[in-house]
Amino acid sequence: MNMRSYWKYFFKYYGVYAILTVAAVLRLLVVQYADYASFPEQWRDFHMVSGIAHGTFFPQLGPPSMVGGFHFSPHYYYLMVPLFVLSGFHPVGLLLTGVAVSTLSVYVLYRLLLLWSNNASLALTGALLSAVSAYSLHLVSYTSNPNFLPLFVLWFLYCLTKILQGSTQWFDYAQMGLAFALASCLHTTATLELPVIALLGVALTRPTLRFRLWCIAGAAAFVVYAPYLYYELTHGFSNTVRLFGLGASALHGGQNSLNAHMLWNFWEGTLTPFNYWYGYTAISPNWLYWLVTACMALAAVCFLAALRSRQSFDKRVTRFSKAGTVLLWSWICVASITLLSYTRGPHDHYIIILWPAPLIVLTWAVFWFKERFGVFKPVLFLLLVTALLQIYSFTHVRHQPWRDFLATYEANYKNRPDVSEIGAVW
């Protein structure tokens, strides 16, 4: 076996594990740039997870929303308990949960792209771009309930795709129910948008509906929701009323230009390290700016050269399955319409519901160029260079070490928490 054949064999059977290793290492390295001592909500999280781990209390509500006066479900805290315990009850255990969740999301993205395209090379490319994505590293660099969304949204889409393509396996329905419930427990955007995406998927693909199996999905979701439902039943559904009140007041539009700019920056930031909506990449134009500009110009030259050469390449461009195409564009359209409808500029947490849709579209575009014009390695190389520049710009502006968290916590919060902030009595 020559070296080229060896590498093909390796990436065919072990490529995804190599990519997951790269993803995990990068995410562990970025922990040192965490903003852990900068957000008061981290004191709350440490206190709550520590209380659960030591059996002091078992909350029925999760963290408070930034607006609206309602609370999320408590699974955000429970998800962090295992690694918190394994880390010896050290606050870094909370961050390690983010590392694990983000790394798993790379694997689920690989499986989703493989299901949609039946093309292992495309799936591996998407996983690699996700592994080195600066935005994914940004989500790992601090702990917050929306930051876990990508894993559960991708998991939901994967199970829903199998169902729309005719799966009759009960555990696919159960997993879909679990994924939806956990995603919706983490942030309201998933509660608003995932059911609409599922309905559009069913309406446009017209699968055979099996009531018994959909009941299994509902039962799985009910199990996850049980603590939250118990609280609501015993408190007159007060939290749900506040949630619907927020929706009624916040989804009227009125900031469309600002919201459109936010969406543009989100998509544009996938390709360049100059996304001014997110402070971690807000750097002034310098040599880095001109280097990225040069890389993009080189990519354009390669594309024009391929067009002029008129070489005979395979015209059978990889397409996503019907279910994959419907779900991808339903996901993008539903989330975008919701974000454009906010009466105020959406906080950057809201847009996490769309991640990593830009990487999926980018991956498909890379393979369109490959199969239409025979250009792949130069494009992939330039994208990886851009990712490294994004990581540089991300780490370059970080100065707050996570180790400051524990000292600050012990000095200001330990043994005298602000109960109204921490919510130990929920």
LINPENOR-V96041 format. One record per backbone hydrogen bond with DSSP energy under -1.0 kcal/mol. NH is the residue of the N-H (numbers start at 1). CO is the residue of the C=O. Records with the same first field share a line. If there is no record, write none. Layout:
NH: CO, CO
This chain:
6: 2
7: 3
8: 4
9: 5
10: 6
11: 7
12: 8
13: 9
14: 10
18: 14
19: 15
20: 16
21: 17
22: 18
23: 19
24: 20
25: 21
26: 22
27: 23
28: 24
29: 25
30: 26
32: 29
33: 30
34: 31
35: 141
38: 35
42: 39
43: 40
44: 40
45: 41
46: 42
47: 43
48: 44
49: 45
50: 46
51: 47
52: 48
53: 49
54: 50
55: 52
56: 51
62: 72
65: 70
72: 63
77: 74
78: 74
79: 75
84: 80
85: 81
86: 82
87: 83
88: 85
89: 84
93: 90
94: 91
96: 92
97: 93
98: 94
99: 95
100: 96
101: 97
102: 98
103: 99
104: 100
105: 101
106: 102
107: 103
108: 104
109: 105
110: 106
111: 107
112: 108
113: 109
114: 110
115: 111
116: 112
117: 113
118: 114
123: 119
124: 120
125: 121
126: 122
127: 123
128: 124
129: 125
130: 126
131: 127
132: 128
137: 133
138: 134
139: 135
140: 136
141: 137
147: 144
148: 145
149: 146
153: 149
154: 150
155: 151
156: 152
157: 153
158: 154
159: 155
160: 156
161: 157
162: 158
163: 159
164: 160
165: 161
166: 163
167: 162
172: 169
173: 169
174: 170
175: 171
176: 172
177: 173
178: 174
179: 175
180: 176
181: 177
182: 178
183: 179
184: 180
185: 181
186: 182
187: 183
192: 188
193: 189
194: 190
197: 193
198: 194
199: 195
200: 196
201: 197
202: 198
203: 199
204: 200
205: 201
206: 202
214: 210
215: 211
216: 212
217: 213
218: 214
219: 215
220: 216
221: 217
222: 218
223: 219
224: 220
225: 221
226: 222
229: 225
230: 226
231: 227
232: 228
233: 229
234: 230
237: 232
238: 235
241: 237
242: 238
243: 239
244: 240
245: 241
246: 242
247: 243
248: 244
249: 245
250: 246
251: 247
253: 341
259: 255
260: 256
261: 257
262: 258
263: 259
264: 260
265: 261
266: 262
267: 263
268: 264
269: 265
270: 267
271: 268
272: 268
281: 278
282: 279
283: 281
290: 286
291: 287
292: 288
293: 289
294: 290
295: 291
296: 292
297: 293
298: 294
299: 295
300: 296
301: 297
302: 298
303: 299
304: 300
305: 301
306: 302
307: 303
308: 304
309: 305
313: 311
317: 315
321: 116
325: 321
326: 322
327: 323
328: 324
329: 325
330: 326
331: 327
332: 328
333: 329
334: 330
335: 331
336: 332
337: 333
338: 334
339: 335
340: 336
343: 250
350: 347
352: 349
353: 350
354: 351
355: 352
357: 354
360: 356
361: 357
362: 358
363: 359
364: 360
365: 361
366: 362
367: 363
368: 364
369: 365
370: 366
371: 367
372: 368
373: 369
374: 370
375: 369
380: 376
381: 377
382: 378
383: 379
384: 380
385: 381
386: 382
387: 383
388: 384
389: 385
390: 386
391: 387
392: 388
393: 389
394: 390
395: 391
396: 392
398: 395
404: 401
405: 402
408: 404
409: 405
410: 406
411: 407
412: 408
413: 409
414: 409
416: 413
419: 417
422: 418
423: 419
426: 423
